[in-house]
């Protein structure tokens, strides 16, 4: 396979990739319940990352701009969201390649912090790719709290967990 990663700004994701990504999410995740069940556009994202072989979507991720609250202060954060690999292409390194590309994009922009939310079984996967598990209670949201992972550019990453322990964050919802 000749897998390549392409980055697409906001709504520039080609229609063929839009439909493939939405089809995966529609089948696998709860995001398409209720009024959202007929969604025909990608979720709002600053950047879409598509790992493809020709027109076939193998793996995908989104980078979102968001904000968090620390005390009474609003701070901008970046979010890694909707990371997936279609089942026939799993365990071939495509998700790792996609997340590494997302990491490089995030690191080049030097956000104060990047956050992702995942299930417990994915914590080791993201940890191996440079993400750190946020200590329990340091990133809170309304409703069920999936596992939060955090990242900073390498030159700026030291002390992130200590900072979260000293000043926890609240985000309005997982992305």
N, C-alpha and C positions, 0 to 999 in steps of 0.2 A: 504494500500500500504506500502511496505517495501522499501521506498526510501533511497538510499545511495548515498553519494558523493564520487567520486573517482577522484584523481588528476593524470593526465598523462603528462609526460614531452614531449615537442616538438612533434615529429612524432610518439609517442607511443600510440596514441589513437587507440583503436581496430577498425578494419574495419567496423563492424556493426554500431558503433557509428559515425564513419566518415560519412557514407552514410546517417544516420538519420539526423545529423547536417547539412550536405550539402543540403539535401532535404528540410529542413525547410528554410534555407537561400535562396535557389533557388526560392521557392514559395513566400516568404514574402518580400525580400529585393531586391534592385536595383543592388546589387553587381555582379549579373550574367548577365550583359548586355555586348554587344559587344564581344570582344575577350575572355572575362572571362566567357562567358555563358556556356562553357563546362568544367568548373573547376571540377576536380575529386579528389582534395586533400584539406585538411583543409588550412585555411589561416596560414601563419607563426606565430606561437605562442610559447612562452616559456613554457606555461602550459595550458592544457585543463582541465576544470572542468566539470564533467558529473554527473548529478543527475539522477540515473536510478532506475528502478524496474526490476531486472533481466537484460535482454537484451534491455529493452524498455527505450529509452531516454526521460526523462520528461522535464528536464531543462538543460541548458548548458551555459558556459561562457569561455572566453579565457583571458589569461594574456599575454600581449605582452611587449617586451622591446622596448623602443623608445628613442628618444632624442628630446629635445626642445632647443630653443635658447633664452637666456636671455641676452639682449644687444648683445655683440659679443661672448659670452661664450656658448658653447654647454654643456648641462647638461643631464644626463641620467634620464629618468622618466619611470615609469611602466604604462601600460595602461590596463584598463578593457574593453573588447570588445566582440562583438557578443553575448551578453546576451539575452537568449530567453527561453521561456517555450512554449511547444506545446499547442495549444488552449484547448484540453480536460482536461489539467492538471492545468490550470491557476486558480488563487485565492485559491490555496491549500497550499501555503507556499513554494513551490519548488524553485521559483526564489529567494525568501529571503534566503532560506537555501544555495543556490548556491552562492549568493553574499556574505553572511557571511563567507563561506569557502574561497572565493577569498580574502576577507578582511584579514582573518587570515593568509593566505599565504603571502599577501603583507606586513602585519605588521611584520611578522617574518623576512622579508628581509630588512626592514628599508630603502625603497627607499626615495630619497629626496622628491618625490611627486608621487602620482598616479593620473591619469586623466582618465575620461571616458566622452564620448559624448552621449547625448541622446535627445530625443524629449521633448518638454515642459511638456507634460502630465506625463512623468516619473520622473521629478525632485523630487516631493514629495516622491515617492517610494525610490529613492536612498538616499535622505536626511534622511529618517527614518532608513537607514542602515549605517549611519555614514559618508556619503559623503556631501560635502559642495558645493553649487553653486558658481562657480567662477564669480566674478563681471564682468559685460559686459566690453569687451575690454581688459581683462587681459590675456586671452589666445586667440591668433589669429591664423588663418590658411587661406590658399588660398581657395577661393570658398565659398560656403554656410557654415555658422557657426552654427552647432547645439549647444545646451546648453552644456556647459562644467561643469563638477563636479570634485572636487579634494578631495584628502584624503592623510593623513600622519598617520604613526603609532601614537597611542594615546599619548604616552609619548613625541612625537615630533610635534604634530599637532597644538599647539597654535601659533597664529600669521600667519598662512598660507595665509589668505585673505589679511592681511596687507602687507605681503611680495609681493603678486601678484599685489596689487595696486601700490606698490613702484617700482616693477620691473616685468612688464608683460612678458609673454612667447609667443613664436611663435613656432608652430608645423607645419610640412610640410603638413599633411593631417590628418583628423580624422581616428581613428581606430575603 
